[in-house]
Structure formats: C-alpha cells, structure tokens
Amino acid sequence: MSAKKLFRVVLALCICTILAGCGGSTAAPGASPACPAESSAADAAPTLADCPVSHSPKSDGVFIEISVEDFNALGFTFGDSVDVAFSNGYTLKGLPYYSDTLVEPGEPLLVGFSNLPCIEAGVFYGDDLWATAGLSDGDTATVTLAEQGAFADLQKALDLSYTDERSDYPSDIAFANFRELSGGNLKLGKFFRGASPVNNKHSRAACANALIADAGVQVDFDLADNSDEIEDFLEEDAETDIDVSHFEGLRGVGNVVAIDLNAAYRSEGYGKKLAAGLVELVQHDGPVYIHCTAGKDRTGFVCMLLEALAGANYQQIVNDYMITYDNYYGINADSDAERFNIIKEQRLDSMLRDVVGTEKGTDLANADLSASARNYLKAAGMTDEQVDQLTAYLCA
C-alpha cells in the first residue's frame, strides 16, 4: 500500500470516528446522535443543532457530519425545505432537502446522497459554499425544518438511482454509458464518452477498458482525476485484479490528459481548467475517450460544449445527452416523457443557457450554439487561434 493510500485510510478512519460522535453510520444501533436534536416535544420542528462541518473540495460543498439515516430519523424527509445556520452567522433559508442534486444549476440545496457518509449543503454547479460562507475548521451547522413536503413533487419526479450490477443492464455499452459522439461536423470514429476506465468506484472500469480498446482509443481525457488519484486507482485495480490494461498502456506513453475538474461548471476556475486541458488535448492524436467517473455530469457538460463547437444542433445535443438517463435509469421520451422533459429542462437546457448567455424560456433550437461555445472558451482563456485549432481537431 502506498504512503498516500495509507494516509487516506487513516484519514477515513478519523472521519468515521467523527461521524460516530455525530450520529453517523458507525454509531451503535439505537444510540442518540451526539449532535443535539431539539425535537423532543411532539409539536416541535425537527432540528439538528451544532453539528460539525467539513469541506468537500470535489463538489465544492459543505459536509454536515451526520449520516442520512440519522438525519432523517430526527424527522426530516426528502422533499422538505430546511433552514441552515452556520456558527459563524452565515445562513441559508428555505433550502430544498433532496436525495440527489434535483435543483437547477446555480441553486442551493441540502442533499442526502445514499453513497456518502453524511449530508451535504452546497450550490449545484456553483461556487464553493465553504468559501462563500467563510467557514473554517471548528464551525458547526444547525438545520431546522422550514416546511414539510415543500418540494415533495419534484423529489418524486426526479428521485433517480442506478445500480452497479452488470446483470441489471442490457449490454456492456449501457452499463458503461459508452457511445460515440456525433452531430454537426464531428469526425466519425474519433470521439467517445462513458464511465471511467480506471476508477472502479461503480464497478465499470474493466467494462469501459474493453470498450475503449475495441474502439481503438489512443487518448484518455480524464475530467475527474489528477495524477495521484490515478496512481491510487491503478494500485487498487491491481489489488482487486481489475483489467485496466488499455488505460495503463495509454498512460505509459503519456496519452492521458487528466484535468481534475469538480462537477461545479459554474464555479470559479472551472472554465480555465477545462480550457487548459483542451489546449493540451489537441496535441495528442486520437481517437479520444472523454470521461469523468460515471460519464454523466462533467462528461455531459464537456461533450455538450464540444458538440456545440463542432456545429451540432440543439436536437442532436439533446439526443446524445439524454442517452445517459436511458442507460442508467431507463428514462427516455417514450418510457417516461414527463421525467424525460423535466431532466432535459433542469439539466441540459440550464447548461446550454449558461453557455449561450440567455434567460430561461429562450428558444435554444434557434440559438447559435457554435458561436456561443466559441465565446465560452475564449472567456475561459483560449485564444482565437487555440479555438480554431480545437475546432479543426474535432471537425471533419
């Protein structure tokens, strides 16, 4: 085990210890959370008082260190609205409490992901809440119910989950969320997207590896990770006998471009990091594989931007983006038109409006998406010459 990995294990144990003292999943069954809960009276609003917080740099959010299960046991329910008051005086009023990031980009929320050890407050695809709130080590949060069920309808419509079992999917392609990019003037057989071929968090690395090998991928554009994380993933893959040999071969010849993006595409520095990565990417001969971890959020934004730059129209971008929701959740325009449209409007249309620089309600089908993508990249730091070089790289 590497020194970095050993450090992470020790750090994880420390976090578990903290969580155990705050009602986390490591607490003894039936134990009361150490974070005071002021809901003893029958008619009192559920309250979590003075719970320790910590920074989540990957999501630019704030961990409130109590498990989802213990938080909900206090009387909170997904779809409620809550007030969050930090000990330094910063407050957030009327936040939706969801099981996933069900708000539009730029909106704040409290979220209880099933795969995280504690609840998290943040701004979806927005600036770093830890910095915005001026938080520091030792600060705490108090969460109080504002209105029960205030956002229950949207919670019900967008409560999505997927499994990491290959047998639950009709094909390797669906399981790895793998596909070729197309539309506009994109070169055929040159650009692919999907789940990570090195991070096996969702048990998809070996499957993604086989698919990119079959596709003849020569360059890996890793949106999610940095070099140290990739090294640790490779060590873990070797220990668990996961075949990531194609990715290893690309890394061995310097054909992995890793840019360590978080998912907050509206946050400060996101565009600059992406632009720098694209400038590096065009120095490598493809075919190219674009991925984050699950190939959903970061991958969805970046592929939308590149498709737009290459001249793809709105419907072509919609068609590609929404395949993810069919692959992972079985949601498409035929199977569940209502949820399909809500997801498209909440996720893709919001991202496109940000790139175009327009308000909600604008007819995106008639927007000049290529010019907007170009302007986005120039605002992020690319020169006209660099955008021209990227366009030539993408287009036939």
C-alpha positions as CSV (number, residue, x, y, z in Angstrom):
1,M,0.0,0.0,0.0
2,S,1.4,3.4,-1.0
3,A,2.1,6.1,1.6
4,K,-0.7,8.2,0.1
5,K,-3.2,5.4,0.2
6,L,-2.2,4.6,3.8
7,F,-2.7,8.2,4.7
8,R,-6.2,8.2,3.1
9,V,-7.2,5.0,5.0
10,V,-6.1,6.7,8.3
11,L,-8.0,9.9,7.3
12,A,-11.1,7.8,6.5
13,L,-10.9,6.2,9.9
14,C,-10.6,9.6,11.6
15,I,-13.7,10.8,9.6
16,C,-15.6,7.7,10.7
17,T,-14.7,8.5,14.3
18,I,-16.0,12.0,13.9
19,L,-19.2,10.7,12.3
20,A,-19.7,8.2,15.1
21,G,-19.7,11.1,17.5
22,C,-22.3,12.9,15.4
23,G,-24.9,10.3,14.8
24,G,-23.0,8.8,11.8
25,S,-23.4,5.3,10.5
26,T,-20.6,4.0,12.8
27,A,-22.6,4.8,15.9
28,A,-24.0,2.0,18.0
29,P,-27.5,0.9,16.9
30,G,-30.2,2.9,18.7
31,A,-27.7,5.4,20.0
32,S,-28.8,9.1,20.1
33,P,-26.7,11.4,17.9
34,A,-24.2,13.5,19.7
35,C,-25.2,16.5,17.7
36,P,-28.1,17.8,19.8
37,A,-31.5,17.2,18.3
38,E,-34.1,19.7,19.6
39,S,-37.2,17.8,18.7
40,S,-38.3,16.2,21.9
41,A,-41.6,18.0,22.1
42,A,-44.4,16.4,20.0
43,D,-45.1,19.6,18.1
44,A,-41.5,20.9,17.8
45,A,-39.9,21.2,14.4
46,P,-37.1,18.7,13.8
47,T,-33.8,20.3,14.5
48,L,-30.2,19.2,14.2
49,A,-28.1,21.5,16.4
50,D,-24.4,22.4,16.4
51,C,-23.2,19.6,14.1
52,P,-19.6,19.8,12.9
53,V,-19.0,20.7,9.3
54,S,-16.1,20.0,6.9
55,H,-15.2,21.0,3.3
56,S,-15.9,18.8,0.3
57,P,-13.5,20.1,-2.3
58,K,-14.6,17.7,-5.1
59,S,-18.1,19.0,-5.0
60,D,-17.4,22.5,-3.6
61,G,-19.9,21.7,-0.9
62,V,-20.1,21.6,2.9
63,F,-20.4,18.2,4.7
64,I,-22.6,18.3,7.8
65,E,-21.4,15.3,9.6
66,I,-24.4,13.3,10.4
67,S,-25.5,10.3,8.3
68,V,-28.6,10.5,6.1
69,E,-30.3,7.8,8.1
70,D,-29.7,9.5,11.4
71,F,-30.7,12.9,10.0
72,N,-33.9,11.5,8.6
73,A,-34.6,9.8,11.9
74,L,-34.8,13.2,13.5
75,G,-38.0,13.8,11.4
76,F,-36.6,15.3,8.2
77,T,-37.9,13.8,4.9
78,F,-36.6,14.2,1.3
79,G,-38.7,17.0,-0.3
80,D,-38.8,19.2,2.9
81,S,-37.5,22.7,3.0
82,V,-35.0,23.5,5.7
83,D,-33.1,26.4,7.2
84,V,-29.3,26.0,7.7
85,A,-27.5,28.3,10.1
86,F,-23.7,28.1,10.5
87,S,-22.0,29.0,13.7
88,N,-20.2,31.9,12.0
89,G,-23.5,33.6,11.3
90,Y,-24.0,32.6,7.6
91,T,-27.5,31.3,6.9
92,L,-29.4,29.7,4.1
93,K,-33.2,29.8,4.2
94,G,-35.7,27.5,2.7
95,L,-33.3,25.1,1.1
96,P,-34.8,22.0,-0.6
97,Y,-33.7,18.8,1.0
98,Y,-33.3,16.2,-1.7
99,S,-31.9,12.7,-2.2
100,D,-29.9,13.9,-5.2
101,T,-29.0,17.2,-6.9
102,L,-32.5,17.9,-8.1
103,V,-32.2,21.7,-8.4
104,E,-31.3,23.7,-11.4
105,P,-27.6,24.7,-11.7
106,G,-26.7,27.7,-9.5
107,E,-29.4,26.9,-6.9
108,P,-28.5,25.9,-3.3
109,L,-29.7,22.7,-1.7
110,L,-29.2,20.2,1.2
111,V,-28.6,16.7,-0.2
112,G,-28.5,13.2,1.3
113,F,-26.7,11.0,-1.2
114,S,-27.1,7.4,-0.4
115,N,-23.4,6.7,-1.1
116,L,-21.9,9.4,1.1
117,P,-21.4,9.1,4.8
118,C,-23.1,12.4,5.7
119,I,-25.5,15.1,4.3
120,E,-24.1,17.9,2.3
121,A,-25.1,21.6,1.7
122,G,-24.0,23.3,-1.5
123,V,-24.8,25.2,-4.6
124,F,-25.4,22.8,-7.6
125,Y,-22.7,23.5,-10.2
126,G,-22.0,26.8,-8.4
127,D,-19.3,28.5,-6.3
128,D,-17.7,26.8,-3.3
129,L,-20.1,27.2,-0.4
130,W,-17.3,26.6,2.1
131,A,-15.5,29.7,0.8
132,T,-18.7,31.7,0.1
133,A,-19.9,31.1,3.7
134,G,-16.5,31.9,5.1
135,L,-16.4,28.7,7.0
136,S,-13.3,27.3,8.8
137,D,-12.4,24.2,10.9
138,G,-14.4,24.1,14.1
139,D,-17.5,25.7,12.7
140,T,-20.9,23.9,13.1
141,A,-24.3,23.9,11.4
142,T,-27.8,23.9,12.8
143,V,-30.5,22.6,10.5
144,T,-34.2,23.3,11.2
145,L,-37.3,22.2,9.3
146,A,-38.8,25.1,7.5
147,E,-41.8,23.5,5.7
148,Q,-42.6,19.8,5.5
149,G,-43.0,18.5,1.9
150,A,-42.5,21.8,0.2
151,F,-40.6,20.2,-2.6
152,A,-42.1,16.7,-2.5
153,D,-43.4,16.8,-6.1
154,L,-40.0,17.4,-7.6
155,Q,-38.4,14.9,-5.3
156,K,-40.8,12.3,-6.5
157,A,-40.3,13.2,-10.2
158,L,-36.5,13.2,-10.1
159,D,-35.7,10.6,-7.4
160,L,-33.3,8.6,-9.5
161,S,-30.9,5.7,-8.6
162,Y,-29.0,3.2,-10.6
163,T,-27.2,0.0,-9.7
164,D,-23.6,-1.1,-10.2
165,E,-24.5,-4.6,-11.1
166,R,-23.8,-5.6,-14.7
167,S,-26.7,-8.0,-14.8
168,D,-29.1,-5.1,-14.4
169,Y,-28.2,-3.7,-17.8
170,P,-29.0,-5.0,-21.3
171,S,-25.4,-4.6,-22.6
172,D,-21.8,-3.6,-21.7
173,I,-22.4,-0.4,-23.7
174,A,-25.4,0.6,-21.5
175,F,-23.6,-0.4,-18.3
176,A,-20.5,1.7,-19.1
177,N,-22.7,4.5,-20.6
178,F,-20.4,4.2,-23.6
179,R,-21.1,5.8,-27.0
180,E,-19.5,7.7,-29.9
181,L,-20.0,11.5,-30.1
182,S,-21.7,12.6,-33.3
183,G,-23.6,15.5,-34.7
184,G,-22.6,18.6,-36.6
185,N,-19.2,18.2,-38.3
186,L,-17.7,15.9,-35.7
187,K,-15.2,13.4,-37.1
188,L,-16.7,9.9,-37.1
189,G,-14.9,7.3,-35.1
190,K,-12.7,9.8,-33.3
191,F,-14.6,10.8,-30.1
192,F,-16.2,8.6,-27.5
193,R,-17.6,9.1,-24.0
194,G,-18.5,7.0,-21.0
195,A,-17.7,5.8,-17.5
196,S,-14.2,5.8,-16.0
197,P,-11.8,3.1,-17.3
198,V,-9.6,3.4,-14.2
199,N,-11.7,4.5,-11.2
200,N,-13.7,1.3,-10.3
201,K,-16.0,3.0,-7.8
202,H,-19.0,2.0,-9.8
203,S,-17.6,-1.4,-11.0
204,R,-17.4,-0.2,-14.6
205,A,-13.6,0.2,-15.1
206,A,-13.0,-3.2,-16.7
207,C,-16.0,-2.9,-19.0
208,A,-15.0,0.6,-20.1
209,N,-11.5,-0.6,-20.7
210,A,-12.6,-3.3,-23.1
211,L,-14.9,-0.9,-25.0
212,I,-12.2,1.7,-25.5
213,A,-9.8,-0.9,-26.6
214,D,-12.3,-2.2,-29.2
215,A,-12.9,1.4,-30.3
216,G,-9.2,2.0,-30.9
217,V,-8.9,4.8,-28.4
218,Q,-5.5,6.3,-28.2
219,V,-6.0,9.3,-25.9
220,D,-7.8,9.4,-22.5
221,F,-9.3,12.7,-21.5
222,D,-10.0,12.2,-17.8
223,L,-12.1,15.1,-16.5
224,A,-12.4,13.9,-12.9
225,D,-9.0,12.9,-11.6
226,N,-5.4,14.0,-11.0
227,S,-2.2,12.0,-11.4
228,D,-2.0,11.0,-7.7
229,E,-5.6,9.7,-7.8
230,I,-5.0,7.8,-11.0
231,E,-1.9,6.2,-9.4
232,D,-4.1,5.1,-6.4
233,F,-6.8,3.8,-8.7
234,L,-4.3,1.7,-10.6
235,E,-3.0,0.2,-7.4
236,E,-6.4,-0.6,-6.2
237,D,-7.3,-2.2,-9.6
238,A,-4.2,-4.3,-9.5
239,E,-5.0,-5.5,-5.9
240,T,-8.5,-6.5,-7.0
241,D,-7.5,-8.0,-10.3
242,I,-9.4,-5.4,-12.5
243,D,-8.2,-5.4,-16.1
244,V,-7.4,-1.8,-17.0
245,S,-4.5,-2.6,-19.3
246,H,-5.6,-0.4,-22.1
247,F,-5.7,2.6,-19.9
248,E,-2.4,1.7,-18.4
249,G,-0.9,1.5,-21.9
250,L,-2.2,5.0,-22.8
251,R,-0.8,6.4,-19.5
252,G,2.5,4.6,-20.2
253,V,3.0,6.6,-23.4
254,G,1.8,9.9,-22.0
255,N,-1.6,9.8,-23.6
256,V,-3.7,10.5,-20.5
257,V,-4.8,14.1,-20.1
258,A,-6.2,14.4,-16.5
259,I,-7.6,17.8,-15.5
260,D,-9.2,17.2,-12.1
261,L,-12.5,19.1,-12.6
262,N,-15.2,19.1,-10.0
263,A,-18.8,19.0,-11.1
264,A,-19.5,22.6,-10.5
265,Y,-19.3,24.0,-14.0
266,R,-20.4,27.5,-12.8
267,S,-17.7,27.7,-10.2
268,E,-14.7,30.0,-10.5
269,G,-11.8,28.4,-12.3
270,Y,-13.8,25.6,-14.0
271,G,-13.7,27.1,-17.4
272,K,-10.0,27.9,-17.1
273,K,-9.1,24.4,-16.1
274,L,-11.2,22.9,-18.9
275,A,-9.7,25.3,-21.5
276,A,-6.1,24.4,-20.4
277,G,-7.0,20.7,-20.7
278,L,-8.4,21.2,-24.2
279,V,-5.3,23.1,-25.3
280,E,-3.2,20.1,-24.1
281,L,-5.6,17.5,-25.6
282,V,-5.2,18.8,-29.2
283,Q,-1.5,17.9,-29.0
284,H,-2.4,14.2,-29.0
285,D,-3.7,12.1,-31.9
286,G,-7.0,10.4,-31.3
287,P,-9.3,8.6,-31.1
288,V,-10.2,10.2,-27.8
289,Y,-12.2,8.9,-24.8
290,I,-13.9,11.6,-22.6
291,H,-15.0,10.6,-19.1
292,C,-15.4,11.6,-15.5
293,T,-16.5,8.9,-13.0
294,A,-19.9,7.7,-14.2
295,G,-19.7,9.6,-17.5
296,K,-22.8,11.7,-16.5
297,D,-22.3,15.3,-15.2
298,R,-18.8,16.6,-16.1
299,T,-18.8,14.4,-19.2
300,G,-22.3,15.7,-20.1
301,F,-21.2,19.3,-19.9
302,V,-17.9,18.9,-21.8
303,C,-19.4,16.8,-24.6
304,M,-22.3,19.3,-25.0
305,L,-19.8,22.1,-25.3
306,L,-17.6,20.2,-27.9
307,E,-20.6,19.1,-29.9
308,A,-21.9,22.7,-30.0
309,L,-18.5,24.0,-31.1
310,A,-18.5,21.4,-33.9
311,G,-21.8,22.6,-35.2
312,A,-24.2,20.1,-33.6
313,N,-27.8,21.5,-33.4
314,Y,-29.9,21.5,-30.3
315,Q,-31.8,18.3,-31.0
316,Q,-28.5,16.4,-31.7
317,I,-27.1,17.6,-28.4
318,V,-30.3,16.6,-26.6
319,N,-30.2,13.1,-28.2
320,D,-26.7,12.4,-27.0
321,Y,-27.1,13.9,-23.5
322,M,-30.3,12.1,-22.7
323,I,-28.9,8.6,-23.6
324,T,-27.3,8.7,-20.1
325,Y,-30.7,8.7,-18.5
326,D,-31.9,5.9,-20.6
327,N,-28.7,3.8,-19.9
328,Y,-28.8,4.4,-16.1
329,Y,-32.4,4.9,-15.3
330,G,-34.5,3.6,-18.3
331,I,-35.9,7.1,-18.9
332,N,-36.5,8.2,-22.5
333,A,-39.1,10.2,-24.4
334,D,-41.2,7.1,-24.9
335,S,-40.9,5.3,-21.5
336,D,-41.4,8.4,-19.3
337,A,-42.0,11.6,-21.2
338,E,-42.7,13.7,-18.1
339,R,-39.5,12.9,-16.3
340,F,-37.5,13.0,-19.6
341,N,-38.6,16.6,-20.2
342,I,-38.0,17.6,-16.6
343,I,-34.5,16.3,-16.7
344,K,-33.8,17.9,-20.0
345,E,-35.0,21.2,-18.8
346,Q,-33.4,21.0,-15.4
347,R,-30.0,19.8,-16.6
348,L,-29.2,20.2,-20.2
349,D,-31.2,23.3,-21.0
350,S,-29.8,25.1,-18.0
351,M,-26.2,24.3,-19.1
352,L,-26.9,25.5,-22.6
353,R,-28.5,28.7,-21.4
354,D,-25.4,29.4,-19.4
355,V,-23.2,28.8,-22.4
356,V,-25.4,30.9,-24.7
357,G,-25.8,33.6,-22.0
358,T,-29.6,33.7,-22.1
359,E,-32.6,33.6,-19.8
360,K,-35.0,30.7,-19.1
361,G,-37.6,30.4,-21.8
362,T,-35.3,31.2,-24.7
363,D,-35.7,29.0,-27.8
364,L,-32.4,27.2,-27.7
365,A,-33.3,25.4,-31.0
366,N,-32.6,28.7,-32.8
367,A,-29.6,29.8,-30.8
368,D,-26.1,29.9,-32.5
369,L,-24.7,27.2,-30.3
370,S,-21.3,27.0,-32.1
371,A,-20.6,30.7,-31.7
372,S,-21.7,30.5,-28.0
373,A,-19.3,27.6,-27.4
374,R,-16.5,29.6,-29.0
375,N,-17.3,32.6,-26.8
376,Y,-17.4,30.4,-23.7
377,L,-13.9,29.0,-24.5
378,K,-12.5,32.4,-25.2
379,A,-13.9,33.8,-22.0
380,A,-12.2,30.8,-20.2
381,G,-8.8,31.9,-21.6
382,M,-8.4,30.3,-25.0
383,T,-7.2,32.5,-27.9
384,D,-8.9,32.6,-31.3
385,E,-6.1,30.5,-32.7
386,Q,-6.5,27.9,-30.0
387,V,-10.2,27.7,-30.5
388,D,-9.6,27.3,-34.3
389,Q,-7.1,24.5,-33.6
390,L,-9.7,22.7,-31.3
391,T,-12.4,23.1,-34.0
392,A,-10.1,21.6,-36.6
393,Y,-9.3,18.8,-34.2
394,L,-13.0,18.0,-33.7
395,C,-14.3,18.5,-37.2
396,A,-14.1,16.6,-40.5
